């Protein structure tokens, strides 16, 4: 038995737990906290150190693995950059331009340093042929990376939602890596699953008899997780040893992706900036329907799990990539029409 599948995730969980116990005090001193205002209704200042803790524990545990790190150099360079910029954003609210520049640079590190880039979109042409990207490869890699990072950031509007949706996606990637026999990715993904799970324990209000404090992941956390997920979407779906087709990434990351693209499209149609913040995301609509936050998170996590299961089944049973692609487009269209009517007509 390979005990690395147990030891390193366990060590990552313990380190995450310790960091989430110790870092809040330092966060208070430097002002790395989220304070309640007219848009945020939590009680008291909440430390924004979840992303830092997950990154440190994840990095330490992955570096301890007995694997080659050559293909991960670009990943860690990009992740470190995003963590630094994310922390600065949590402290000082950087401009959107600075955040986008950091995300683009992280994508360039991934594509050019580690060679993890989109080279094709799979067999999604109407006649079932492979759609090769050729010279569009690097550009679409950057576009996809920035898109995934911001999709997760924009869905992070209720405590725990981004974390649970990330956990669903990581679980799906774990299953696909197992089915495809990619043991290196499997080891890394189990570590990632471990650190997210511990973070979610601290992301809720602690029982009265517990000594820990509630924490948020912050922009550093959402950008880090978005980057990790995009890395595995591309790494796992390209090349001769791919463990999933590119279209499967749409299904296992469906809720953040569909919601973000739909809201940006709605804003453009209405003549607004696609990055204008509002309270019309899917979780806001559920809250407006009267569902409490915990129930809203549960509904979206269960829905995401169901959609991801369809994607996994599609890969396992080798369903047509063309059909899966247009089914996803149909789901997006239906969601957009329903939410557009709700947001802009009624």
FILO-142691 format. One line per 2 residues: number of its first residue (from 1); for each residue x, y, z of N, C-alpha, C, O. Coordinates in steps of 0.05 Angstrom, whole numbers, plus 5000, padded with zeros to 4 digits. Atoms other than C-alpha are relative to their C-alpha. Example, Ala and Ser with C-alpha at 12.3 -4.5 7.8 and 13.67 -1.06 7.14 Angstrom:
<recs>
1> 5018:4976:5000:5246:4910:5156:5018:5024:5000:5039:5024:5013 | 4984:4976:4999:5273:4979:5143:4985:5022:5014:4995:5044:5018
</recs>
This chain:
<recs>
1> 5017:4976:5000:5000:5000:5000:5017:5025:5000:5038:5027:5014 | 4985:4975:5002:5025:5070:4982:4989:5019:5022:4967:5031:5019
3> 5009:4984:4977:5020:5107:5049:5001:5030:4995:4991:5045:5011 | 4999:4971:5006:5034:5174:5015:4972:5010:4995:4967:5034:4999
5> 5028:4992:5005:4959:5175:4998:4987:5007:5027:4966:5020:5027 | 5012:4994:4973:4946:5179:5074:5017:5020:5014:5007:5040:5025
7> 4983:4983:4984:5007:5212:5105:5000:5029:4992:4997:5047:5009 | 4998:4973:5009:5013:5274:5062:4974:5016:5002:4974:5039:5010
9> 5025:4985:4995:4939:5293:5061:4995:5005:5030:4985:5026:5037 | 5004:4996:4971:4937:5282:5137:5018:5022:5010:5010:5038:5027
11> 4981:4979:4991:4999:5326:5147:4990:5027:4990:4993:5047:5004 | 5011:4975:5011:4967:5379:5102:4977:5009:5017:4974:5033:5022
13> 5023:4993:4984:4904:5377:5143:5008:5011:5027:4997:5031:5037 | 4990:4991:4974:4941:5383:5209:5013:5028:4998:5008:5045:5015
15> 4986:4974:5003:4984:5441:5183:4979:5022:4995:4981:5044:5005 | 5021:4980:5005:4922:5477:5156:4986:5007:5026:4980:5030:5031
17> 5014:4996:4975:4888:5468:5223:5016:5018:5019:5006:5037:5031 | 4983:4984:4982:4947:5496:5262:5002:5029:4990:5000:5047:5006
19> 4998:4973:5011:4955:5555:5215:4974:5016:5004:4975:5040:5010 | 5025:4986:4996:4881:5572:5220:4994:5007:5029:4978:5024:5035
21> 5001:4993:4972:4888:5572:5295:5018:5023:5007:5010:5040:5023 | 4979:4981:4992:4950:5616:5297:4999:5026:4984:5006:5047:4995
23> 4998:4977:5017:4944:5664:5239:4980:5023:5006:4986:5046:5000 | 5019:4977:4995:4881:5704:5261:5012:5022:5017:5005:5045:5013
25> 4989:4979:4983:4921:5740:5314:5018:5019:4984:5016:5043:4987 | 4983:4984:5017:4972:5764:5263:4983:5017:4981:4989:5040:4975
27> 5018:4986:5018:4915:5783:5216:4987:5024:5013:4984:5045:5001 | 5011:4978:4985:4884:5827:5270:5021:5023:5001:5013:5046:4999
29> 4980:4979:4997:4950:5864:5279:5005:5016:4975:5010:5040:4977 | 4994:4985:5025:4960:5882:5206:4975:5009:4985:4976:5022:4964
31> 5026:4992:5012:4886:5893:5190:4991:4983:4977:4976:4992:4960 | 5008:5018:5021:4878:5833:5145:4974:4986:5009:4973:4962:5014
33> 5026:5009:4990:4805:5826:5165:4978:5011:4982:4981:5031:4968 | 5024:4991:5015:4736:5832:5133:4981:5012:5020:4971:4997:5038
35> 5018:4986:4982:4693:5883:5169:4972:5001:4989:4969:5004:4965 | 5028:4998:5009:4617:5884:5165:4994:5028:4989:5004:5048:5000
37> 5009:4974:5010:4585:5939:5123:4972:4996:4988:4958:4976:4995 | 5027:5002:5011:4521:5951:5083:4996:4976:4982:4974:4967:4977
39> 5002:5023:5017:4538:5892:5037:5008:4974:5014:5001:4952:5005 | 4990:5024:4985:4569:5845:5089:4988:5000:5028:4991:5019:5043
41> 5016:5000:4976:4527:5824:5147:5010:4980:5022:4995:4973:5040 | 4989:5017:4979:4573:5779:5187:5006:5016:5025:5007:5041:5024
43> 4995:4987:4974:4588:5795:5260:5030:5003:5005:5045:4984:5004 | 4972:4995:4992:4654:5828:5278:5020:4997:4976:5012:4991:4954
45> 4979:5003:5020:4720:5828:5240:5008:4971:4997:5014:4957:5017 | 4993:5028:5006:4735:5762:5206:5027:4999:4986:5030:5011:4965
47> 4973:5001:5013:4808:5745:5189:4998:4988:4972:4984:4968:4968 | 5000:5009:5028:4821:5736:5115:5026:4984:4995:5042:4991:4978
49> 4975:5015:5002:4874:5683:5123:4996:4971:4991:5015:4955:4991 | 5005:5027:5010:4841:5621:5095:5017:4992:4976:5027:4970:4975
51> 4984:5005:5023:4876:5627:5029:5029:4996:5006:5042:4978:4994 | 4972:5002:4993:4944:5637:5060:5005:4972:5013:5025:4959:5006
53> 4997:5026:4986:4935:5576:5105:4999:4977:4981:5015:4958:4982 | 5003:5022:5020:4911:5531:5048:5025:4999:4982:5035:4977:4976
55> 4977:5000:5018:4969:5553:5003:5025:4989:5014:5039:4973:5002 | 4976:5009:4985:5023:5542:5056:4999:4970:5004:5018:4956:4999
57> 5002:5028:4994:4997:5474:5077:5001:4983:4974:5014:4962:4973 | 5000:5014:5025:4985:5452:5005:5028:4999:4988:5037:4978:4980
59> 4974:4999:5012:5053:5475:4981:5020:4983:5015:5036:4968:5003 | 4982:5016:4984:5091:5444:5039:4996:4970:4995:5015:4955:4992
61> 5005:5028:5003:5057:5377:5030:5006:4990:4972:5017:4968:4969 | 4994:5008:5027:5064:5375:4954:5030:4998:4996:5040:4980:4983
63> 4971:5000:5003:5138:5392:4959:5013:4976:5015:5035:4968:5008 | 4991:5024:4986:5146:5333:5007:4995:4974:4984:5007:4954:4991
65> 5006:5024:5015:5118:5284:4956:5025:4991:4984:5042:5007:4976 | 4978:5012:5015:5167:5237:4921:4992:5000:4970:4989:4979:4958
67> 5007:4997:5028:5150:5264:4852:5018:5021:4987:5030:5037:5001 | 4986:4980:5014:5184:5305:4798:4984:5026:5001:4960:5026:4997
69> 5013:4974:4998:5169:5379:4807:5005:5018:4975:4996:5041:4975 | 4994:4984:5024:5193:5402:4738:4975:5012:4988:4976:5035:4980
71> 5024:4990:5014:5123:5409:4710:4983:5018:5019:4963:5030:5010 | 5014:4984:4981:5101:5446:4773:5013:5027:5005:5003:5043:5021
73> 4986:4975:4995:5150:5504:4771:4983:5024:4992:4981:5043:5008 | 5018:4978:5009:5104:5549:4731:4976:5002:5017:4966:5024:5022
75> 5023:4999:4982:5047:5529:4776:5006:5015:5026:4991:5033:5033 | 4994:4987:4975:5081:5550:4840:5007:5029:4996:5001:5046:5014
77> 4994:4972:5005:5107:5614:4809:4974:5016:4997:4972:5038:5009 | 5025:4986:5003:5037:5633:4788:4984:5001:5026:4972:5022:5032
79> 5015:5000:4975:5006:5612:4854:5011:5020:5021:4996:5033:5034 | 4988:4981:4982:5056:5652:4895:4993:5029:4993:4986:5045:5010
81> 5007:4973:5010:5043:5714:4852:4971:5006:5008:4966:5028:5018 | 5029:4995:4995:4967:5707:4861:4995:5003:5030:4978:5018:5039
83> 5003:4997:4971:4973:5697:4937:5009:5027:5009:4996:5040:5025 | 4989:4974:4992:5016:5759:4944:4980:5022:4991:4973:5040:5008
85> 5019:4980:5009:4969:5801:4901:4973:4998:5014:4961:5019:5020 | 5026:5004:4986:4908:5771:4935:5001:5012:5028:4982:5024:5037
87> 4997:4989:4973:4934:5790:5004:5001:5030:4999:4988:5044:5015 | 4999:4970:5003:4950:5861:4981:4972:5010:4993:4965:5032:5002
89> 5027:4991:5006:4880:5865:4952:4982:4999:5024:4966:5017:5028 | 5015:5002:4975:4850:5841:5017:5006:5023:5019:4990:5031:5035
91> 4991:4979:4982:4890:5894:5053:4993:5028:4990:4984:5045:5005 | 5002:4973:5011:4884:5953:5006:4981:5004:4977:4978:5026:4966
93> 5019:4999:5023:4832:5936:4952:5014:5012:4975:5010:5035:4968 | 4986:4992:5025:4876:5939:4890:4980:5004:4978:4957:4995:4979
95> 5017:4996:5023:4848:5961:4824:4996:4974:4985:5012:4955:4987 | 5005:5024:5016:4817:5909:4778:5022:4995:4980:5028:4972:4973
97> 4979:5003:5020:4872:5923:4728:5024:4985:5011:5035:4968:4998 | 4977:5014:4987:4927:5901:4777:4994:4971:5004:5011:4954:5001
99> 5008:5029:4996:4888:5837:4793:5001:4985:4973:5011:4963:4972 | 4999:5014:5026:4880:5821:4719:5028:4996:4990:5034:4975:4978
101> 4972:5003:5008:4953:5834:4705:5013:4976:5014:5027:4960:5002 | 4989:5023:4984:4972:5785:4761:4989:4974:4989:5005:4954:4987
103> 5012:5024:5010:4924:5733:4734:5011:4992:4973:5016:4969:4967 | 4989:5005:5027:4950:5740:4663:5029:4990:5003:5037:4971:4989
105> 4973:5009:4996:5022:5733:4688:5001:4972:5010:5018:4956:5002 | 5002:5027:4990:5003:5671:4727:4994:4980:4978:5006:4958:4976
107> 5007:5017:5023:4972:5642:4664:5024:4996:4981:5028:4974:4970 | 4976:5002:5017:5035:5658:4625:5021:4982:5012:5034:4966:4998
109> 4982:5019:4987:5078:5623:4677:4992:4971:4995:5008:4954:4989 | 5011:5027:5004:5033:5562:4671:5005:4990:4971:5014:4968:4967
111> 4998:5008:5028:5034:5561:4595:5028:4998:4990:5036:4979:4976 | 4973:4998:5012:5105:5582:4579:5022:4986:5017:5041:4976:5006
113> 4980:5012:4983:5144:5557:4639:4996:4970:5003:5015:4954:5002 | 5006:5028:4996:5109:5491:4651:4988:4986:4976:4986:4961:4976
115> 5011:5012:5024:5080:5480:4582:4972:4989:5003:4962:4973:4987 | 5028:5008:4996:5010:5471:4610:4982:5020:4986:4977:5042:4997
117> 5016:4981:5015:4967:5503:4557:4979:4985:4984:4981:4961:4978 | 5021:5011:5018:4904:5491:4516:5011:4998:4972:5018:5018:4960
119> 4992:5003:5028:4924:5461:4450:4977:4991:4982:4978:4993:4958 | 5024:5008:5015:4856:5434:4430:4975:5002:5019:4978:5003:5043
121> 5025:5000:4985:4783:5436:4452:4985:4974:4999:4962:4972:5006 | 5012:5026:5002:4770:5363:4439:4984:4997:4975:4986:5014:4956
123> 5016:5006:5024:4723:5332:4388:4972:5012:5002:4952:4998:5005 | 5025:4987:4996:4669:5384:4392:4990:5014:4974:4970:5028:4975
125> 5010:4989:5025:4663:5406:4319:4975:4984:4992:4972:4961:5000 | 5025:5014:5007:4595:5388:4288:5004:4972:4987:4987:4955:4991
127> 4995:5026:5012:4626:5330:4249:5017:4982:5019:5026:4960:5011 | 4986:5016:4981:4662:5305:4311:5031:5001:4998:5044:4985:5012
129> 4971:4999:5003:4732:5325:4290:5013:5017:5023:4999:5033:5036 | 4986:4985:4979:4785:5353:4338:5002:5029:4992:5008:5035:4969
131> 4997:4972:5004:4785:5428:4345:5028:5008:5011:5031:5012:5035 | 4974:4992:4992:4859:5447:4347:5002:5031:5001:4991:5045:4984
133> 4998:4971:4996:4878:5517:4371:5023:5013:4986:5022:5037:4980 | 4977:4989:5014:4945:5525:4337:5010:5026:5013:5017:5025:5037
135> 4988:4976:4988:4969:5597:4347:4982:5014:5020:4991:5032:5034 | 5018:4989:4979:4908:5613:4390:5005:4987:5027:4993:4996:5047
137> 4996:5016:4976:4934:5565:4443:5006:5017:5025:4992:5015:5045 | 4992:4985:4976:4969:5613:4490:4979:5021:5008:4973:5025:5031
139> 5020:4980:4994:4916:5667:4483:4976:4988:5014:4966:5000:5033 | 5023:5012:4987:4859:5620:4500:5007:4988:5027:4990:4986:5045
141> 4992:5009:4973:4899:5591:4558:4998:5023:5020:4988:5019:5042 | 5002:4976:4983:4905:5661:4587:4971:5006:5006:4963:5012:5028
143> 5028:4993:4997:4831:5674:4574:4986:4980:5019:4971:4989:5036 | 5013:5021:4983:4810:5608:4607:5009:5003:5029:4992:5001:5047
145> 4990:4998:4972:4854:5619:4668:4988:5024:5014:4979:5022:5036 | 5012:4976:4989:4830:5690:4680:4970:4995:5005:4959:5004:5025
147> 5028:5005:4997:4759:5666:4669:4993:4982:5024:4974:4988:5039 | 5005:5019:4978:4762:5608:4719:5005:5014:5027:4990:5012:5045
149> 4994:4986:4975:4796:5651:4772:4978:5019:5008:4970:5020:5031 | 5021:4980:4994:4744:5706:4767:4973:4987:5004:4956:4999:5018
151> 5025:5014:4995:4686:5657:4763:4998:4991:5029:4977:4994:5041 | 5000:5008:4972:4705:5629:4831:4999:5024:5018:4985:5022:5039
153> 5000:4976:4983:4717:5698:4859:4972:5013:5000:4963:5022:5021 | 5027:4987:5001:4649:5724:4835:4979:4983:5014:4959:4994:5024
155> 5020:5017:4986:4611:5664:4864:5004:5000:5030:4987:4989:5045 | 4993:5000:4971:4644:5676:4932:4984:5022:5014:4996:5041:5025
157> 5017:4980:4988:4584:5716:4957:4986:4991:5025:4973:5007:5039 | 5012:5011:4975:4560:5671:5014:5022:4983:5013:5037:4969:5000
159> 4980:5014:4985:4604:5642:5068:4999:4970:4994:4979:4957:4998 | 4997:5028:5005:4628:5573:5047:4993:4992:4971:5001:4970:4963
161> 5009:5008:5026:4599:5574:4976:5023:4993:4981:5024:4972:4969 | 4977:5004:5017:4665:5581:4938:5015:4975:5009:5025:4960:4992
163> 4986:5023:4990:4697:5529:4983:4986:4974:4994:5000:4955:4985 | 5014:5025:5006:4643:5477:4975:4999:4994:4970:5001:4971:4962
165> 5000:5005:5029:4638:5486:4900:5028:4992:4990:5030:4975:4973 | 4973:5009:5006:4714:5480:4896:5004:4971:5008:5017:4955:4994
167> 4997:5028:4990:4710:5416:4938:4986:4981:4981:4996:4959:4976 | 5015:5016:5020:4658:5388:4889:5018:4995:4975:5020:4973:4966
169> 4984:5002:5024:4704:5403:4830:5025:4983:5005:5033:4967:4988 | 4976:5015:4993:4766:5375:4865:4993:4970:5002:5008:4953:4993
171> 5009:5028:4998:4727:5311:4881:4996:4988:4973:5004:4965:4968 | 5004:5010:5027:4707:5304:4808:5027:4995:4987:5031:4975:4973
173> 4973:5003:5011:4780:5315:4787:5014:4975:5011:5028:4961:4997 | 4989:5024:4987:4801:5262:4837:4990:4974:4987:5006:4956:4981
175> 5012:5024:5012:4753:5211:4808:5011:4996:4972:5017:4974:4964 | 4990:5002:5028:4775:5227:4737:5029:4992:4999:5037:4976:4982
177> 4971:5007:4999:4849:5222:4756:5002:4970:5007:5020:4956:4996 | 4999:5028:4992:4835:5154:4789:4992:4982:4976:5005:4962:4970
179> 5009:5015:5023:4797:5129:4729:5021:4999:4978:5026:4979:4965 | 4980:4998:5021:4852:5153:4682:5027:4990:5008:5045:4989:4992
181> 4975:5011:4991:4908:5124:4725:5022:5021:5004:5046:5014:5003 | 4980:4979:4996:4943:5191:4737:5006:5002:5030:4993:5018:5044
183> 4995:5002:4971:4972:5176:4806:5013:5025:5011:5008:5032:5034 | 4988:4975:4991:5014:5240:4810:4979:5021:5006:4978:5033:5027
185> 5022:4981:4996:4953:5284:4801:4982:4992:5023:4973:5008:5038 | 5017:5010:4979:4914:5240:4847:5011:5007:5028:4996:5015:5045
187> 4988:4993:4974:4964:5251:4904:4997:5030:5006:4992:5037:5029 | 5002:4971:4996:4964:5326:4894:4971:5008:5006:4966:5025:5023
189> 5028:4993:4997:4888:5330:4889:4989:4991:5027:4972:5005:5039 | 5009:5009:4974:4878:5290:4953:5010:5020:5021:4996:5026:5041
191> 4989:4980:4982:4923:5341:4989:4982:5025:4998:4976:5037:5018 | 5017:4976:5004:4881:5398:4959:4973:4996:5013:4963:5014:5026
193> 5026:5007:4987:4817:5363:4981:5002:5003:5031:4984:5013:5044 | 4996:5000:4971:4846:5358:5051:5001:5029:5011:4988:5035:5031
195> 4998:4972:4990:4864:5432:5059:4974:5015:4998:4968:5031:5015 | 5026:4986:5003:4798:5457:5032:4980:4990:5021:4965:5007:5032
197> 5018:5010:4980:4760:5411:5079:5005:5012:5027:4986:5019:5041 | 4994:4988:4974:4796:5438:5140:4992:5029:5000:4981:5039:5020
199> 5009:4972:5002:4785:5509:5116:4970:5003:5005:4962:5021:5019 | 5029:4998:4998:4710:5497:5111:4991:4996:5029:4971:5006:5037
201> 5006:5003:4972:4711:5474:5183:5002:5026:5015:4986:5032:5033 | 4995:4974:4987:4737:5543:5203:4983:5022:4987:4982:5044:4998
203> 5015:4980:5015:4693:5580:5153:4972:5006:5012:4959:5025:5004 | 5026:4996:4988:4631:5573:5196:5003:5010:5029:5026:5011:5040
205> 4999:4991:4972:4613:5600:5264:5008:4977:5018:4994:4956:5017 | 4992:5023:4982:4650:5557:5316:4981:4997:5023:4969:5016:5032
207> 5017:5004:4976:4611:5525:5372:5012:5015:5024:5036:5022:5024 | 4992:4984:4977:4615:5562:5438:5023:4988:5015:5039:5003:5027
209> 4979:5013:4984:4661:5511:5469:5026:4997:4984:5045:4984:4994 | 4976:5003:5016:4713:5516:5413:5017:5025:5003:5007:5047:5007
211> 4981:4977:4995:4775:5561:5418:5007:5013:4974:5021:5034:4974 | 4992:4988:5025:4782:5576:5344:4981:5023:4992:4959:5025:5003
213> 5017:4978:5011:4755:5636:5305:4992:4994:4971:5005:4978:4957 | 5009:5002:5028:4716:5639:5241:5020:5015:4982:5030:5036:4989
215> 4982:4987:5020:4759:5656:5179:4987:4999:4973:4970:4982:4967 | 5008:5000:5028:4746:5674:5107:5025:4994:4983:5048:4998:4992
217> 4977:5006:5018:4790:5653:5047:5011:5026:4988:5035:5026:4982 | 4991:4975:5012:4794:5724:5020:5006:4997:4970:5003:4976:4959
219> 4993:5001:5028:4814:5743:4949:5024:4982:4995:5026:4970:4974 | 4976:5017:5003:4880:5708:4960:4991:4971:4997:5002:4956:4981
221> 5010:5027:5001:4842:5643:4972:4985:4993:4975:4990:4972:4962 | 5016:5006:5024:4793:5648:4915:5017:5000:4975:5013:4984:4957
223> 4983:5000:5023:4847:5667:4865:5018:4975:4999:5023:4963:4978 | 4984:5024:4999:4892:5610:4889:4985:4976:4992:4995:4960:4975
225> 5016:5024:5007:4837:5558:4885:4992:5000:4971:4993:4980:4957 | 5007:4998:5028:4814:5584:4817:5023:4992:4982:5020:4979:4962
227> 4976:5006:5016:4885:5579:4791:5006:4970:5001:5013:4958:4980 | 4995:5029:4997:4895:5508:4818:4980:4984:4983:4988:4966:4969
229> 5020:5014:5016:4829:5485:4787:5005:5002:4971:5004:4982:4956 | 4995:4997:5028:4846:5515:4720:5024:4984:4991:5025:4973:4969
231> 4976:5016:5006:4914:5483:4722:4992:4971:4994:5001:4960:4974 | 5007:5028:5004:4883:5414:4729:4980:4997:4978:4981:4976:4964
233> 5018:5002:5023:4828:5428:4678:5017:4997:4975:5011:4980:4958 | 4984:5001:5024:4882:5441:4626:5019:4977:5000:5021:4962:4980
235> 4980:5022:4998:4935:5392:4650:4987:4973:4995:4999:4955:4982 | 5013:5026:5002:4884:5335:4653:4986:4996:4973:4978:4973:4967
237> 5016:5003:5024:4851:5349:4586:5015:5004:4974:5004:5005:4953 | 4984:4995:5023:4909:5359:4539:5021:4978:4997:5029:4965:5016
239> 4978:5019:5005:4961:5314:4506:4990:4971:4997:4966:4966:5000 | 5006:5028:5005:4964:5240:4493:4991:4985:5025:4977:4965:5024
241> 5006:5014:4975:4958:5221:4567:4976:5013:5015:4974:5008:5039 | 5023:4986:4987:4895:5263:4581:4982:4980:5014:4978:4958:5005
243> 5018:5017:4984:4849:5235:4634:4971:5009:4997:4953:4996:5008 | 5027:4992:5006:4788:5274:4610:5001:5017:4975:5021:5028:4968
245> 5002:4983:5023:4764:5310:4549:4995:5029:5010:4984:5033:5031 | 5003:4972:4991:4764:5387:4552:4971:5007:5007:4967:5023:5026
247> 5027:4992:4995:4688:5391:4551:4991:4992:5028:4973:5004:5039 | 5007:5009:4973:4685:5354:4618:5005:5022:5021:4991:5024:5041
249> 4994:4979:4981:4716:5414:4652:4976:5019:5003:4971:5030:5025 | 5024:4983:4998:4653:5454:4636:4979:4988:5019:4966:5003:5034
251> 5020:5013:4983:4610:5403:4672:5008:4998:5029:4991:5000:5047 | 4991:5002:4972:4652:5396:4735:5004:5027:5013:5010:5028:5037
253> 4998:4973:4989:4657:5471:4743:4976:5017:4991:4978:5041:4988 | 5022:4988:5014:4588:5487:4717:4987:5024:5014:4983:5045:5002
255> 5014:4978:4986:4556:5531:4771:5015:5026:5000:5003:5046:4991 | 4986:4974:5002:4610:5584:4777:5003:5011:4972:5000:5034:4967
257> 4996:4991:5028:4622:5585:4702:4975:5011:4988:4975:5033:4976 | 5026:4992:5012:4549:5589:4680:4991:5026:5013:4982:5044:4999
259> 5009:4976:4986:4532:5641:4733:5016:5024:4992:5004:5045:4986 | 4983:4977:5006:4591:5686:4718:4996:5010:4971:4992:5034:4967
261> 5003:4992:5028:4584:5685:4642:4972:5012:4996:4969:5031:4981 | 5028:4990:5003:4508:5695:4647:4998:5029:5011:4985:5046:4998
263> 5002:4973:4989:4516:5756:4692:5015:5020:4984:5006:5043:4981 | 4984:4982:5017:4570:5787:4649:4985:5006:4974:4985:5029:4965
265> 5015:4996:5024:4528:5777:4587:4976:5017:5005:4970:5035:4988 | 5023:4983:4993:4467:5807:4621:5008:5029:5003:4994:5047:4993
267> 4991:4972:4996:4507:5869:4641:5007:5013:4973:5001:5036:4969 | 4993:4989:5026:4534:5877:4570:4975:5007:4984:4974:5028:4971
269> 5025:4995:5015:4464:5872:4540:4986:5025:5011:4974:5040:4996 | 5012:4977:4987:4441:5925:4590:5017:5025:4998:5011:5046:5010
271> 4983:4977:5004:4498:5971:4570:5017:5007:5025:5025:5030:5029 | 4985:4996:4976:4535:5962:4636:5027:4987:4998:5032:4971:4980
273> 4974:5013:4999:4606:5942:4653:4996:4971:5008:4981:4965:5027 | 5004:5028:4992:4611:5866:4655:5011:4993:5027:5005:4972:5039
275> 4988:5005:4973:4650:5873:4720:4986:5016:5022:4996:5017:5045 | 5015:4984:4980:4599:5917:4755:4989:4981:5021:4975:4962:5014
277> 5010:5017:4979:4583:5886:4823:4970:5004:5004:4960:5027:5002 | 5028:4997:4994:4510:5872:4838:4991:4976:5017:5008:4959:5024
279> 5011:5022:4984:4465:5824:4877:4981:4984:4984:4958:4979:4992 | 5018:5015:5018:4437:5785:4819:5012:4973:4992:5003:4960:4973
281> 4989:5026:5004:4481:5723:4821:4980:4979:5010:4961:4985:5024 | 5019:5021:4994:4447:5656:4829:4995:4997:5030:4973:4991:5038
283> 5004:5002:4971:4459:5654:4904:4984:5023:5011:4969:5019:5030 | 5017:4977:4992:4428:5723:4911:4971:4994:4994:4953:5001:5010
285> 5027:5006:5008:4367:5700:4873:4987:4979:5019:4963:4982:5026 | 5011:5020:4981:4359:5640:4920:4995:5013:5027:4975:5007:5040
287> 5004:4985:4975:4368:5685:4981:4974:5017:4998:4959:5018:5017 | 5024:4984:5003:4314:5731:4953:4975:4984:5000:4953:4994:5006
289> 5023:5018:4999:4268:5671:4947:4993:4991:5028:4973:4978:5033 | 5005:5007:4972:4273:5663:5022:5016:4978:5011:5013:4971:5035
291> 4983:5021:4990:4324:5608:5027:5022:5011:5018:5034:5031:5011 | 4978:4990:4983:4372:5618:5086:5027:4993:4987:5029:4976:4970
293> 4973:5004:5013:4447:5621:5069:5009:4971:5000:5019:4962:4980 | 4991:5028:4999:4462:5550:5092:4985:4983:4980:4997:4966:4967
295> 5015:5015:5019:4406:5522:5051:5007:5007:4971:5008:4989:4954 | 4991:4991:5026:4428:5563:4991:5026:4986:4992:5028:4976:4969
297> 4975:5014:5005:4498:5535:4996:4995:4970:4994:5007:4959:4976 | 5006:5028:5003:4470:5465:5003:4987:4994:4972:4995:4975:4959
299> 5013:5004:5026:4425:5472:4942:5020:5002:4977:5020:4985:4959 | 4981:4997:5022:4481:5497:4898:5022:4979:5000:5031:4970:4979
301> 4980:5021:4998:4531:5446:4924:4989:4973:4989:5003:4959:4975 | 5012:5025:5009:4483:5388:4911:4995:5002:4970:5000:4982:4955
303> 5004:4997:5029:4465:5416:4842:5027:4997:4985:5028:4984:4965 | 4973:5003:5013:4540:5423:4825:5009:4971:5000:5021:4962:4981
305> 4992:5029:4999:4552:5351:4848:4985:4984:4979:4997:4966:4967 | 5015:5015:5020:4496:5325:4804:5010:5006:4972:5014:4987:4956
307> 4990:4993:5027:4522:5363:4743:5028:4988:4996:5034:4978:4974 | 4973:5012:5002:4593:5340:4757:4999:4970:4996:5015:4959:4981
309> 5003:5029:5004:4569:5268:4762:4993:4994:4971:5002:4973:4961 | 5005:5004:5028:4541:5275:4692:5025:5001:4983:5030:4985:4965
311> 4974:4998:5014:4609:5298:4668:5018:4976:5004:5030:4967:4985 | 4984:5024:4995:4644:5240:4702:4989:4976:4985:5005:4961:4973
313> 5012:5022:5015:4595:5191:4672:5006:5002:4971:5010:4982:4957 | 4994:4995:5028:4606:5222:4604:5028:4990:4993:5032:4978:4972
315> 4972:5009:5006:4681:5210:4609:5003:4970:5003:5016:4957:4986 | 4998:5029:4994:4674:5140:4638:4988:4983:4977:4999:4963:4969
317> 5015:5015:5020:4624:5116:4586:5006:5010:4971:4994:5001:4952 | 4992:4990:5026:4657:5156:4529:4977:5010:4983:4974:5004:4960
319> 5021:4987:5015:4595:5195:4510:5011:5020:4980:5033:5030:4984 | 4991:4982:5021:4599:5239:4449:5007:5028:5012:4991:5040:5026
321> 4992:4974:4991:4638:5303:4463:4983:5022:4988:4977:5042:5000 | 5017:4980:5014:4596:5340:4412:4973:5003:5015:4964:5025:5020
323> 5026:5000:4986:4531:5321:4447:5004:5013:5028:4987:5030:5035 | 4996:4988:4973:4560:5339:4516:5005:5030:4998:4996:5045:5015
325> 4995:4972:5003:4584:5406:4490:4974:5016:4995:4969:5036:5008 | 5025:4986:5007:4517:5426:4460:4979:4998:5022:4962:5015:5025
327> 5017:5002:4977:4480:5400:4520:5007:5021:5021:4989:5033:5033 | 4991:4979:4981:4522:5446:4564:4991:5027:4990:4982:5044:5006
329> 5008:4974:5011:4508:5505:4517:4970:5003:5004:4961:5025:5010 | 5029:4998:4995:4434:5488:4523:4993:5006:5029:4975:5022:5034
331> 5005:4994:4971:4437:5488:4599:5007:5029:5006:4992:5042:5021 | 4993:4972:4996:4472:5555:4597:4979:5018:4989:4971:5037:5003
333> 5021:4983:5012:4420:5584:4550:4975:5000:5017:4963:5022:5020 | 5024:5001:4983:4363:5560:4594:5004:5016:5025:4986:5031:5034
335> 4995:4984:4976:4395:5589:4656:5000:5030:4995:4989:5045:5010 | 4998:4971:5007:4410:5655:4622:4972:5012:4996:4966:5033:5006
337> 5027:4990:5006:4338:5663:4597:4984:5003:5025:4970:5023:5028 | 5015:4999:4975:4308:5647:4664:5009:5023:5018:4993:5039:5028
339> 4990:4979:4982:4354:5693:4704:4998:5027:4988:4995:5047:5002 | 5003:4974:5013:4352:5749:4652:4972:5011:5004:4968:5034:5010
341> 5028:4992:4996:4277:5750:4657:4995:5009:5028:4982:5029:5034 | 5004:4994:4972:4280:5750:4732:5014:5026:5007:5002:5042:5023
343> 4984:4977:4992:4334:5804:4737:4991:5026:4985:4993:5047:4997 | 5003:4976:5016:4314:5851:4681:4971:5006:4991:4966:5029:4981
345> 5027:4995:5010:4240:5843:4665:4980:5002:5023:4964:5021:5024 | 5019:5000:4978:4202:5826:4728:5006:5022:5020:4992:5025:5040
</recs>
